[in-house]
Amino acid sequence: MASESNNNGKKAVVLLSGGLDSYTSAAYAKQEGYECYALTVDYGQRHSVELESANKVAQALGVKEHKIIKLDLRAFGGSALTDEIAVPKSGESQTGQSTIPCTYVPARNTIMLSLALGWAEVLGSFDIFIGANAVDYSGYPDCRAEFMAAYERLANLATKAGVECKGKFRIHAPLLSLSKNEIIQEGLQMGLDYGLTHSCYDPDENGIACGKCDSCMIRLRGFEHAHATDPVKYKK
């Protein structure tokens, strides 16, 4: 859930992946009156199309500044998004005993929030927005309310600004308890163009979504339940 804040009119760092959720989360920040500074992380994901989408989304939102930080998590691997591990398609079962999907990138949200926190402290901002969602991605440990609350406590303990009581850092996750169709409905009401976004874990060489990975299927189901048409292209 989003932390309440009375910081309207001030700066916020928004994590922007180029996906549907981060776009909607950033739009919430803008709607609440924040001057948005967008941060995208090029972490060695399987494709660059989501980075291109992040650029399009940043422009559509009219952010004050958009930084793309390169931090190659392929050095560690351990995920279907950063390693030579097949992306599951159409509900395929995953090997191993863990219930956490193989598309989970180890510590990704911790790393990205840390980068956002560093930039926020430099900017004099105390608000960070992240598009984490616990309903459709409940298998990811870093998309839970408990994690967001714990990171918020850490942010206020680990920073100069926090220790000197210059302000209280808040981690805003406005989509955390929403279903995908609820997120889509909210975004459409705000006038968002979801054709700018990219969600697929395994697009083809032209950036066309596969339509069969978990992310595609959740997205397509969300649009169906929202009684809306997904504007992105899928493989036929």
PAZAPA-4460 file (N, C-alpha, C; in steps of 0.05 Angstrom, whole numbers, plus 32768, in hexadecimal, padded with zeros to 4 digits):
% residues 236
    n_x    n_y    n_z   ca_x   ca_y   ca_z    c_x    c_y    c_z   seq   type   mol
   8011   7FE8   8000   8000   8000   8000   8012   8019   8000     1      M     A
   8007   802F   7FF6   8017   8047   7FF5   8017   8054   8011     2      A     A
   802F   805F   8018   8031   806E   8031   8024   8089   802C     3      S     A
   8015   8093   803F   8008   80AD   803D   801E   80C2   803F     4      E     A
   801B   80D8   8031   802F   80ED   8032   8021   8108   802E     5      S     A
   802D   811D   803A   8023   8138   8035   8037   8148   8025     6      N     A
   8047   8139   8015   805D   8146   8006   8055   814F   7FEA     7      N     A
   803B   8153   7FE5   8032   815B   7FCB   8041   8175   7FC2     8      N     A
   8048   8176   7FA9   8056   818D   7F9F   8074   818B   7FA1     9      G     A
   807E   8175   7FAE   809B   8171   7FB1   80A4   815B   7F9D    10      K     A
   80BE   8155   7F9F   80CA   8142   7F8D   80C5   8125   7F95    11      K     A
   80C2   8114   7F81   80C0   80F7   7F87   80D1   80E8   7F72    12      A     A
   80DF   80D4   7F7B   80ED   80C2   7F69   80DA   80AB   7F62    13      V     A
   80D5   80A6   7F48   80C3   8091   7F40   80D3   807C   7F31    14      V     A
   80D1   8063   7F39   80DE   804D   7F2B   80CE   8046   7F13    15      L     A
   80DB   8046   7EFC   80CD   8044   7EE2   80DA   802D   7ED2    16      L     A
   80CC   8017   7ECF   80D7   8000   7EC0   80CE   8000   7EA3    17      S     A
   80B9   800F   7E9D   80AE   800E   7E82   8095   7FFC   7E81    18      G     A
   808F   7FEF   7E98   8078   7FDE   7E9A   805F   7FED   7EA2    19      G     A
   8049   7FDF   7EA1   802F   7FEA   7EA7   802D   7FF4   7EC3    20      L     A
   8037   7FE4   7ED6   8034   7FEC   7EF2   8045   8004   7EFA    21      D     A
   805E   8005   7EF1   806E   801C   7EF8   8064   8036   7EEB    22      S     A
   8059   8034   7ED3   804D   804B   7EC6   8035   8056   7ED7    23      Y     A
   8024   8043   7EE0   800D   804B   7EF0   8015   8057   7F0A    24      T     A
   8029   804B   7F17   8033   8055   7F31   803E   8071   7F2E    25      S     A
   804E   8076   7F19   805A   8090   7F14   8044   80A5   7F0E    26      A     A
   802F   809C   7F00   8018   80AE   7EFA   800A   80B6   7F14    27      A     A
   8008   80A3   7F27   7FFD   80AA   7F41   800D   80C1   7F4E    28      Y     A
   8028   80BE   7F4D   8039   80D3   7F59   8034   80EE   7F4C    29      A     A
   8033   80EE   7F32   802E   8107   7F23   8012   8112   7F2A    30      K     A
   7FFE   8101   7F2C   7FE3   8109   7F32   7FE2   8116   7F4E    31      Q     A
   7FF3   810C   7F60   7FF3   8116   7F7C   8003   812F   7F7E    32      E     A
   800E   8139   7F68   801B   8153   7F68   8039   8153   7F6C    33      G     A
   8045   813B   7F69   8062   8139   7F6C   8070   8141   7F52    34      Y     A
   8088   814D   7F55   809A   8151   7F3F   80AA   8137   7F3C    35      E     A
   80A6   8129   7F26   80B1   810E   7F24   80CC   810C   7F17    36      C     A
   80DD   80FD   7F24   80F8   80F6   7F1A   80F8   80D7   7F16    37      Y     A
   80F9   80CF   7EFD   80F7   80B3   7EF6   8112   80A5   7EF5    38      A     A
   8112   808D   7F01   812A   807D   7F01   8125   8061   7EF5    39      L     A
   8134   805B   7EE0   8132   8041   7ED3   814C   8032   7ED6    40      T     A
   814B   8019   7EDC   8164   8009   7EDF   8167   7FF5   7EC8    41      V     A
   817D   7FF8   7EBA   8184   7FE4   7EA5   8194   7FCF   7EB3    42      D     A
   8186   7FBA   7EBD   8193   7FA6   7ECE   819B   7F8D   7EBF    43      Y     A
   819C   7F8E   7EA5   81A4   7F77   7E96   818D   7F64   7E8F    44      G     A
   8175   7F70   7E8E   815D   7F60   7E87   8160   7F55   7E6B    45      Q     A
   814F   7F42   7E64   8152   7F33   7E4B   8150   7F44   7E32    46      R     A
   8144   7F5B   7E34   813F   7F6C   7E1D   8140   7F89   7E24    47      H     A
   8143   7F9A   7E10   8145   7FB7   7E15   812A   7FC5   7E10    48      S     A
   8116   7FB7   7E06   80FD   7FC4   7DFE   80F0   7FD1   7E16    49      V     A
   80F3   7FC6   7E2F   80E6   7FD3   7E45   80F4   7FEE   7E4C    50      E     A
   810E   7FF0   7E46   811C   8009   7E4A   8112   801E   7E36    51      L     A
   810C   8016   7E1E   8100   8028   7E0A   80E5   8031   7E14    52      E     A
   80D6   801E   7E1F   80BB   8025   7E2A   80BD   8038   7E41    53      S     A
   80D1   8035   7E52   80D5   8047   7E69   80DA   8063   7E5F    54      A     A
   80E9   8066   7E49   80EE   8081   7E3E   80D4   808D   7E34    55      N     A
   80C3   807D   7E27   80AA   8087   7E1C   8097   808F   7E33    56      K     A
   8097   807F   7E48   8085   8085   7E5E   808F   809E   7E6D    57      V     A
   80A9   80A1   7E70   80B4   80B9   7E7E   80AC   80D2   7E6E    58      A     A
   80AE   80D0   7E54   80A6   80E8   7E43   8088   80ED   7E46    59      Q     A
   8078   80D8   7E45   805B   80DC   7E48   8053   80E8   7E62    60      A     A
   8062   80E1   7E77   805C   80EC   7E92   8066   8108   7E96    61      L     A
   807A   810F   7E85   8086   812A   7E88   8096   812C   7EA1    62      G     A
   80A6   8117   7EA7   80B6   8118   7EBF   80CC   812E   7EBE    63      V     A
   80D4   8137   7ED5   80E9   814C   7ED6   8103   8142   7ECB    64      K     A
   810A   8129   7ED2   8123   811D   7EC9   8120   80FF   7EC8    65      E     A
   812D   80F2   7EB5   812C   80D5   7EB3   8149   80CA   7EB1    66      H     A
   8150   80BA   7EC5   816B   80AE   7EC5   8168   8090   7EBF    67      K     A
   817A   8086   7EAF   817C   8069   7EAA   8197   8060   7EB5    68      I     A
   8197   8050   7ECA   81AF   8046   7ED7   81B5   802A   7ECE    69      I     A
   81CD   8025   7EC5   81D5   800A   7EBD   81E2   7FFB   7ED5    70      K     A
   81D6   7FE5   7EDC   81E0   7FD5   7EF2   81DA   7FB8   7EEB    71      L     A
   81ED   7FAA   7EDF   81E9   7F90   7ED2   81E7   7F7A   7EE6    72      D     A
   81CF   7F71   7EEC   81CA   7F5B   7EFF   81CF   7F40   7EF2    73      L     A
   81D6   7F40   7ED9   81DF   7F26   7ECC   81F8   7F1C   7ED9    74      R     A
   8207   7F2D   7EE6   821F   7F24   7EF4   8218   7F0F   7F09    75      A     A
   8200   7F11   7F14   81F7   7EFE   7F28   81E5   7EE8   7F1B    76      F     A
   81D4   7EF0   7F08   81C1   7EDE   7EFC   81AC   7ED5   7F10    77      G     A
   81A4   7EBC   7F0F   8190   7EB1   7F21   8173   7EB7   7F1B    78      G     A
   816E   7EC2   7F03   8152   7EC8   7EFC   814F   7EC3   7EDE    79      S     A
   8137   7EBC   7ED6   8131   7EB8   7EB9   8134   7ED2   7EAA    80      A     A
   8134   7EE9   7EB8   8136   7F03   7EAB   8153   7F0C   7EA8    81      L     A
   8166   7EFF   7EB6   8182   7F07   7EB6   8195   7EF0   7EB1    82      T     A
   818B   7ED9   7EAA   819B   7EC1   7EA8   8191   7EB0   7E91    83      D     A
   819F   7E9B   7E8B   8196   7E88   7E76   8183   7E74   7E81    84      E     A
   816D   7E7E   7E8B   8157   7E6E   7E96   813E   7E73   7E85    85      I     A
   8131   7E5F   7E7C   811A   7E62   7E6B   8103   7E70   7E7A    86      A     A
   80F7   7E83   7E6D   80DF   7E91   7E78   80C7   7E7E   7E76    87      V     A
   80BA   7E78   7E8C   80A2   7E66   7E8B   808C   7E72   7E79    88      P     A
   807F   7E61   7E6A   806A   7E6A   7E58   8050   7E5B   7E5E    89      K     A
   803A   7E6A   7E5D   801F   7E5E   7E5F   801B   7E4D   7E78    90      S     A
   8025   7E57   7E8F   8020   7E48   7EA8   8031   7E30   7EAB    91      G     A
   8047   7E2D   7E9D   8059   7E17   7EA0   8062   7E15   7EBD    92      E     A
   8065   7DFD   7EC7   806F   7DF9   7EE2   808C   7DFF   7EE3    93      S     A
   8095   7E0A   7EFA   80B1   7E11   7EFD   80BF   7DFC   7F0E    94      Q     A
   80D8   7DF7   7F08   80E8   7DE4   7F17   80EF   7DEF   7F32    95      T     A
   80F6   7DDC   7F45   80FF   7DE5   7F5F   80E8   7DE5   7F73    96      G     A
   80EF   7DE8   7F8C   80DB   7DE6   7FA2   80CF   7E01   7FA8    97      Q     A
   80DB   7E17   7FA0   80D2   7E32   7FA8   80B9   7E39   7F98    98      S     A
   80A7   7E48   7FA6   808F   7E52   7F99   8094   7E6C   7F8B    99      T     A
   80AC   7E78   7F8F   80B3   7E91   7F83   80BA   7E8C   7F66   100      I     A
   80AE   7E9B   7F53   80B3   7E96   7F36   80D1   7E9A   7F2F   101      P     A
   80D9   7E8C   7F1A   80F5   7E8F   7F11   80FA   7EAA   7F03   102      C     A
   80E5   7EB9   7EFF   80E7   7ED4   7EF4   80EE   7EE9   7F0A   103      T     A
   80ED   7EE0   7F23   80F6   7EF2   7F39   8113   7EF8   7F35   104      Y     A
   811A   7F12   7F36   8136   7F1B   7F35   8140   7F20   7F51   105      V     A
   8153   7F11   7F5B   815C   7F13   7F77   8162   7F30   7F7F   106      P     A
   8153   7F39   7F94   8157   7F53   7FA1   8152   7F6B   7F8F   107      A     A
   8144   7F67   7F79   8141   7F7C   7F65   8134   7F96   7F71   108      R     A
   811E   7F92   7F7F   8111   7FAA   7F8A   8121   7FB7   7FA0   109      N     A
   8130   7FA7   7FAF   8142   7FB2   7FC4   8157   7FC4   7FB7   110      T     A
   8163   7FB9   7FA1   8178   7FC8   7F93   816C   7FE1   7F86   111      I     A
   8155   7FDF   7F79   814A   7FF6   7F6C   8141   800C   7F7F   112      M     A
   8135   8003   7F95   812D   8017   7FAA   8146   8025   7FB6   113      L     A
   815C   8016   7FB8   8174   8022   7FC3   817F   8037   7FB0   114      S     A
   817E   8032   7F96   8187   8046   7F83   8174   805E   7F84   115      L     A
   815A   8059   7F85   8147   806F   7F87   814B   807F   7FA1   116      A     A
   8151   8072   7FB6   8155   807F   7FD0   816E   8092   7FCE   117      L     A
   8183   8088   7FC2   819B   8098   7FBF   8195   80B2   7FAF   118      G     A
   8187   80AF   7F99   8180   80C6   7F89   816D   80D9   7F98   119      W     A
   815A   80CD   7FA6   8147   80DD   7FB5   8155   80EF   7FCA   120      A     A
   8169   80E3   7FD7   8177   80F2   7FEC   8186   810A   7FDF   121      E     A
   8192   8105   7FC8   81A0   811B   7FBA   818D   8130   7FB1   122      V     A
   8175   8128   7FA8   8161   813C   7F9F   8153   814A   7FB5   123      L     A
   8156   8140   7FCE   8146   814B   7FE4   812A   8142   7FE4   124      G     A
   8125   812B   7FD8   810B   811F   7FD7   8108   810A   7FEC   125      S     A
   80F0   8106   7FF7   80EB   80F2   800B   80D5   80DE   8002   126      F     A
   80CE   80DF   7FE8   80B9   80CD   7FDE   80C3   80BD   7FC6   127      D     A
   80BF   80A3   7FC8   80C7   8090   7FB3   80AE   8080   7FAB   128      I     A
   80A9   807F   7F91   8092   806F   7F87   809C   8057   7F78   129      F     A
   808F   8040   7F7E   8096   8027   7F71   807C   8019   7F69   130      I     A
   807C   800C   7F52   8064   7FFF   7F47   8061   7FE2   7F50   131      G     A
   806B   7FDB   7F68   8068   7FBF   7F72   804B   7FB8   7F76   132      A     A
   8045   7F9E   7F71   802A   7F94   7F73   802B   7F79   7F80   133      N     A
   801D   7F76   7F96   801D   7F5C   7FA5   8007   7F49   7F9D   134      A     A
   7FF3   7F53   7F8E   7FDC   7F42   7F87   7FE3   7F2F   7F70   135      V     A
   7FEC   7F39   7F5A   7FF2   7F28   7F43   800E   7F1D   7F44   136      D     A
   8020   7F28   7F55   803C   7F1E   7F56   8042   7F17   7F73   137      Y     A
   8030   7F09   7F81   8033   7F03   7F9D   804B   7EF0   7FA2   138      S     A
   8055   7EE3   7F8D   806C   7ED1   7F91   8086   7EE0   7F95   139      G     A
   8087   7EFA   7F8E   80A0   7F09   7F91   80A2   7F15   7FAD   140      Y     A
   80B6   7F0D   7FBC   80B8   7F16   7FD8   80BC   7F34   7FDB   141      P     A
   80C6   7F42   7FC7   80CB   7F5E   7FC9   80B4   7F6F   7FBD   142      D     A
   809D   7F63   7FBB   8085   7F71   7FB3   806F   7F70   7FC8   143      C     A
   8078   7F6C   7FE1   8065   7F6A   7FF8   8064   7F83   8009   144      R     A
   804E   7F88   8016   804C   7F9F   8027   8061   7F9F   803D   145      A     A
   8067   7F87   8048   807B   7F84   805D   8096   7F8E   8054   146      E     A
   809D   7F88   803B   80B6   7F91   8030   80B7   7FAF   802D   147      F     A
   80A1   7FBB   8023   80A0   7FD8   801F   80A3   7FE7   8039   148      M     A
   8095   7FDC   804E   8096   7FE9   8068   80B2   7FE6   8074   149      A     A
   80BF   7FCF   8070   80DA   7FCB   807B   80EE   7FDD   806D   150      A     A
   80EA   7FE0   8052   80FD   7FF1   8043   80FA   800E   804B   151      Y     A
   80E1   8016   8050   80DD   8032   8059   80EB   8037   8073   152      E     A
   80EA   8024   8086   80F8   8027   809F   8116   8029   809A   153      R     A
   8120   8018   8089   813D   8018   8082   8145   8033   8076   154      L     A
   8135   803E   8064   813B   8057   8057   813F   806E   806C   155      A     A
   812F   806D   8081   8131   8082   8095   8147   807E   80A9   156      N     A
   8151   8065   80AA   8168   805F   80BB   8183   8062   80AD   157      L     A
   8183   805E   8093   819C   805B   8084   81A6   8074   8075   158      A     A
   8198   808A   8078   819E   80A2   8068   81A5   80B9   807B   159      T     A
   81B6   80CB   8071   81BD   80E3   807F   81A4   80F4   8084   160      K     A
   8193   80F7   806F   817B   8107   8071   8168   80FB   8086   161      A     A
   8166   80E0   8087   8155   80D4   809B   815F   80D7   80B7   162      G     A
   8179   80D3   80BB   8184   80D5   80D6   8183   80F2   80E0   163      V     A
   8187   8105   80CF   8186   8122   80D7   8169   812C   80D8   164      E     A
   8156   811B   80D4   8139   8121   80D6   8131   8139   80C4   165      C     A
   813D   8139   80AC   8135   814D   8098   811B   8147   808B   166      K     A
   8112   812F   808E   80F9   8126   8083   80F6   8108   8087   167      G     A
   80DF   80FD   8080   80DA   80E1   8083   80D7   80D4   8067   168      K     A
   80E8   80C1   8061   80E6   80B4   8047   80CD   80A2   8047   169      F     A
   80BF   80A2   8031   80A7   8091   802E   80A9   8082   8013   170      R     A
   80A3   8068   8015   80A2   8057   7FFD   8085   8054   7FF6   171      I     A
   807E   805F   7FDF   8062   805E   7FD5   805F   8047   7FC2   172      H     A
   804D   8035   7FC8   8047   801F   7FB5   8028   801F   7FB1   173      A     A
   801E   8031   7FA1   8001   8035   7F9F   7FF2   801E   7F93   174      P     A
   8000   800C   7F85   7FF3   7FF6   7F78   7FF4   7FDC   7F87   175      L     A
   8000   7FDC   7F9E   8008   7FC4   7FAC   7FF1   7FB0   7FB0   176      L     A
   7FD9   7FBA   7FB7   7FC2   7FA9   7FBD   7FAD   7FA8   7FA7   177      S     A
   7FB4   7FB3   7F8F   7FA1   7FB3   7F79   7FA5   7F9B   7F67   178      L     A
   7F8F   7F91   7F5B   7F92   7F7D   7F46   7F9A   7F8A   7F2C   179      S     A
   7FA2   7F7A   7F19   7FAB   7F86   7F00   7F95   7F95   7EF2   180      K     A
   7F7D   7F8B   7EF2   7F67   7F99   7EE5   7F60   7FB3   7EF3   181      N     A
   7F63   7FB4   7F0D   7F5F   7FCC   7F1C   7F74   7FE1   7F15   182      E     A
   7F8D   7FD8   7F12   7FA3   7FEA   7F0B   7F9D   7FF6   7EEF   183      I     A
   7F95   7FE5   7EDC   7F8F   7FEE   7EC1   7F78   8001   7EC1   184      I     A
   7F63   7FFB   7ED0   7F4C   800D   7ED1   7F54   8029   7EDC   185      Q     A
   7F65   8029   7EF1   7F6E   8042   7EFD   7F7F   8052   7EE8   186      E     A
   7F91   8043   7EDA   7FA2   8051   7EC7   7F92   805C   7EB0   187      G     A
   7F7E   804D   7EA6   7F6E   8057   7E90   7F5E   8070   7E98   188      L     A
   7F55   8070   7EB1   7F46   8087   7EBB   7F59   80A0   7EBC   189      Q     A
   7F73   809B   7EC1   7F86   80B1   7EC1   7F8F   80B9   7EA5   190      M     A
   7F85   80AA   7E91   7F8C   80B0   7E75   7FA7   80A5   7E6C   191      G     A
   7FB1   8090   7E79   7FCB   8085   7E72   7FCA   8075   7E58   192      L     A
   7FDF   8077   7E48   7FE1   8068   7E2F   7FF2   804F   7E34   193      D     A
   7FE5   8039   7E39   7FF3   8020   7E3F   8001   8014   7E26   194      Y     A
   7FFC   8020   7E0F   800A   8018   7DF8   8028   801F   7DF9   195      G     A
   802F   8031   7E0B   804B   8038   7E0E   805B   8025   7E1F   196      L     A
   804D   8013   7E2D   8059   8001   7E40   8061   7FE6   7E35   197      T     A
   8071   7FD8   7E44   807A   7FBD   7E3C   807B   7FAC   7E55   198      H     A
   806F   7F94   7E53   806E   7F82   7E6A   807B   7F67   7E66   199      S     A
   807E   7F5F   7E4D   8086   7F43   7E46   80A2   7F3D   7E51   200      C     A
   80A5   7F25   7E5C   80BF   7F1B   7E65   80D0   7F10   7E4E   201      Y     A
   80C4   7F09   7E38   80D3   7EFB   7E23   80C9   7F04   7E07   202      D     A
   80CC   7F1D   7E00   80C3   7F27   7DE6   80D5   7F1D   7DCF   203      P     A
   80CC   7F1F   7DB6   80DD   7F16   7DA0   80F1   7F2C   7D9A   204      D     A
   8101   7F28   7D84   8116   7F3B   7D7E   810C   7F56   7D75   205      E     A
   80F2   7F57   7D6F   80E6   7F71   7D68   80D7   7F7E   7D7F   206      N     A
   80D9   7F72   7D96   80CC   7F7D   7DAE   80AF   7F76   7DB1   207      G     A
   80A5   7F63   7DA0   8089   7F5B   7DA2   8085   7F47   7DB9   208      I     A
   8071   7F4D   7DC9   806C   7F3C   7DE1   8063   7F20   7DD9   209      A     A
   806D   7F0D   7DEA   8067   7EF0   7DE4   804A   7EE9   7DE9   210      C     A
   803D   7EF5   7DFD   8022   7EEF   7E03   801E   7ED6   7E13   211      G     A
   8034   7EC9   7E1B   8032   7EAF   7E29   8041   7EAE   7E43   212      K     A
   8052   7EC1   7E49   8060   7EC1   7E62   804D   7ECB   7E78   213      C     A
   8054   7EC7   7E91   8043   7ECF   7EA7   803B   7EEC   7EA6   214      D     A
   804F   7EFD   7EA0   8049   7F1A   7E9F   8035   7F21   7E8A   215      S     A
   8039   7F15   7E72   8025   7F1A   7E5C   800A   7F10   7E63   216      C     A
   8008   7EF9   7E6F   7FEE   7EED   7E75   7FE0   7EFD   7E8A   217      M     A
   7FEF   7F06   7E9F   7FE2   7F16   7EB4   7FD8   7F31   7EA8   218      I     A
   7FE8   7F3C   7E96   7FE1   7F56   7E8A   7FC8   7F52   7E78   219      R     A
   7FC8   7F3E   7E67   7FB1   7F39   7E56   7F98   7F33   7E66   220      L     A
   7F9A   7F23   7E7B   7F83   7F1D   7E8C   7F79   7F37   7E99   221      R     A
   7F8C   7F48   7EA1   7F85   7F61   7EAE   7F74   7F73   7E9B   222      G     A
   7F7D   7F75   7E82   7F6E   7F85   7E6F   7F52   7F79   7E6A   223      F     A
   7F52   7F5E   7E68   7F38   7F51   7E63   7F25   7F57   7E7A   224      E     A
   7F2E   7F54   7E93   7F1D   7F59   7EAA   7F15   7F76   7EAD   225      H     A
   7F27   7F88   7EA2   7F21   7FA4   7EA3   7F0F   7FAD   7E8C   226      A     A
   7F07   7F9A   7E7B   7EF7   7F9F   7E63   7F03   7FB4   7E51   227      H     A
   7F1E   7FB1   7E4E   7F2D   7FC3   7E3D   7F3F   7FB3   7E2A   228      A     A
   7F48   7FC0   7E15   7F59   7FB3   7E01   7F76   7FBB   7E06   229      T     A
   7F88   7FA7   7E08   7FA4   7FAC   7E0B   7FAF   7FB7   7DF1   230      D     A
   7FBB   7FCE   7DF1   7FC5   7FDB   7DD8   7FE0   7FD0   7DCE   231      P     A
   7FEE   7FBF   7DDD   8008   7FB6   7DD4   8004   7F9E   7DC1   232      V     A
   8018   7F99   7DB1   8017   7F82   7D9E   8021   7F68   7DAB   233      K     A
   8016   7F52   7DA3   801E   7F38   7DAC   8023   7F26   7D94   234      Y     A
   8034   7F12   7D98   8039   7EFE   7D83   801F   7EF0   7D7D   235      K     A
   801B   7EEB   7D63   8003   7EDC   7D5B   8007   7EBE   7D5C   236      K     A
***
